[in-house]
């Protein structure tokens, strides 16, 4: 047997070792890796793909073909999901970016968000089915945890389409409003647009993702970071993967005749703040998706299923009661299929009154038998429907 003294810690009396539990959880999750799904929604030409590539330093759509203006007017909303494995210091992240090309591009964009709503619901339904299945240990989470909604910088706030979309989806997904191409606006224009967007969001009762408050025991530096992030919503950003020399230093940015807009300079745009919000609160975005949006969908789904089963069961019970009542009615009148046959076959002269009575009873018996057959067919059909739903 091995020497058990190697597992003791005589230098610290009373030490049990459960303070090491967080390290065990850390090792488990690092080994398993993390999953996150980000949806990007907005009109074409707002730099959605460029921003995502800048955020994660990758090229998610190397073979994408940009449609011309004629194709855009006839385009319908499509769903394109791209998954990439990112590893940083031994931590693996399975990132899925869901793009929605065609959103808001057609002449009639009234119901263009229905495809997006259906996709989000489909992911919830798939997770619900996997969760109810036998193999629950290897469930792949494809639910949408966050949605970047891109707002055009060329208007005076939110468009009717923007308002309708966010009102339709704010109960299904965490929405983060983003003002695109902030490098086309002056600082004063950015501030005015942010103020107007916030006013419209509050006016229409739109619920966007709220950065959680700090605990009282957090350090002051972290509290200041959270305060700055909250004040920056909606984030005014621009993206670029091109590098330029600025004062002897390589920076990512966009070149203009008057200078370079540095993507990662907080004085130029909110790119770093948006990335910090996403990274710092990625776990909270997943928890809100699980505890709020998915639970709402799950409750509604189960309630609908229970109501359907209850209605089917009630109808079946009513049908069986009607069949029993019909059968009792036949017995009350002294009628049965055997009686009808024997009386029709039985000869003997009973007079015209007897023949008329037998004729009426035969007719009544025939009607009852037809009703019974109809009820039996209806009951059989309902049982088949219940079995198929189960």
MOJOSUL-V554961 format. One record per helix or strand of 3 or more residues. SS is the DSSP state (a for helix, b for strand). FROM is the first residue (numbers start at 1). TO is the last residue. Records with the same first field share a line. If there is no record, write none. Layout:
# MOJOSUL-V554961
SS=FROM-TO / FROM-TO
This chain:
# MOJOSUL-V554961
a=4-7 / 18-32 / 48-56 / 69-74 / 114-131 / 160-169 / 182-184 / 187-203 / 220-231 / 271-280 / 282-332 / 337-345 / 351-389
b=34-41 / 80-88 / 91-99 / 146-151 / 175-179 / 243-246 / 249-256 / 259-262
